[in-house]
Amino acid sequence: MFLNIIFFATLYPVLFIICIVFALQNSYKDGMLFAVNMKREWVEDENVKAIQKRFKKEMIWYSLILAIIPLAVFLFHTFPYR
């Protein structure tokens, strides 16, 4: 039980930091997008915009999954294993 509380309390701040870092990678800043040097014309390409859109959508799903797992473990730790 104590280990579940530690896991529960420490994972959410880390998840929050990861979401912020990845969200910042999705924006064009100082000539970089996704930590790749790109010209402004390249960023405006439809293929790049589609990649950005897919990245944002996947990040939302992964964040939700990573947020649900520790909550489920914390709430359902008392279920019998047999």
C-alpha positions as CSV (number, residue, x, y, z in Angstrom):
1,M,0.0,0.0,0.0
2,F,2.8,2.4,0.9
3,L,4.6,1.7,-2.3
4,N,1.5,2.4,-4.3
5,I,1.1,5.8,-2.6
6,I,4.7,6.7,-3.4
7,F,4.2,5.6,-7.0
8,F,1.0,7.5,-7.3
9,A,2.4,10.7,-5.8
10,T,5.6,10.8,-7.8
11,L,4.4,9.8,-11.3
12,Y,2.0,12.7,-11.8
13,P,4.5,15.5,-11.5
14,V,6.8,13.6,-13.8
15,L,4.0,13.1,-16.3
16,F,3.2,16.8,-16.1
17,I,6.8,17.7,-16.9
18,I,7.0,15.2,-19.8
19,C,3.8,16.7,-21.3
20,I,5.1,20.2,-21.1
21,V,8.5,19.3,-22.7
22,F,6.8,17.4,-25.5
23,A,4.3,20.2,-26.1
24,L,7.1,22.7,-26.4
25,Q,8.8,20.5,-29.0
26,N,5.6,20.7,-31.2
27,S,6.0,24.4,-31.7
28,Y,8.3,26.2,-34.1
29,K,10.8,28.2,-32.2
30,D,14.2,29.6,-33.1
31,G,14.2,27.7,-36.4
32,M,13.6,24.4,-34.7
33,L,10.6,22.0,-34.8
34,F,10.8,18.6,-33.0
35,A,14.5,19.4,-32.2
36,V,15.2,19.6,-36.0
37,N,16.5,22.7,-37.7
38,M,13.9,23.7,-40.3
39,K,13.3,26.6,-42.6
40,R,10.0,28.5,-42.1
41,E,8.8,27.3,-45.5
42,W,9.2,23.7,-44.6
43,V,7.1,24.1,-41.4
44,E,4.3,25.5,-43.5
45,D,4.2,22.4,-45.7
46,E,1.1,20.2,-45.4
47,N,3.1,17.1,-44.6
48,V,4.8,18.7,-41.6
49,K,1.5,20.1,-40.4
50,A,0.0,16.6,-40.6
51,I,2.9,15.3,-38.6
52,Q,2.4,18.0,-36.0
53,K,-1.4,17.2,-35.8
54,R,-0.7,13.5,-35.4
55,F,1.9,14.1,-32.8
56,K,-0.4,16.3,-30.7
57,K,-3.2,13.7,-31.0
58,E,-0.9,10.8,-29.9
59,M,0.5,12.9,-27.0
60,I,-3.0,13.4,-25.7
61,W,-3.7,9.7,-25.8
62,Y,-0.4,8.7,-24.3
63,S,-0.8,11.2,-21.5
64,L,-4.3,9.9,-20.7
65,I,-3.1,6.3,-20.7
66,L,-0.1,7.2,-18.4
67,A,-2.5,9.1,-16.1
68,I,-5.0,6.3,-15.9
69,I,-2.6,3.5,-15.1
70,P,-1.3,4.7,-11.7
71,L,-4.8,5.7,-10.7
72,A,-6.1,2.2,-11.6
73,V,-3.3,0.5,-9.7
74,F,-3.8,2.7,-6.7
75,L,-7.6,2.2,-6.6
76,F,-7.7,-1.5,-7.4
77,H,-4.7,-2.8,-5.4
78,T,-7.0,-4.6,-3.0
79,F,-8.5,-6.9,-5.6
80,P,-7.7,-10.6,-4.9
81,Y,-5.1,-12.0,-7.2
82,R,-6.5,-15.6,-7.1
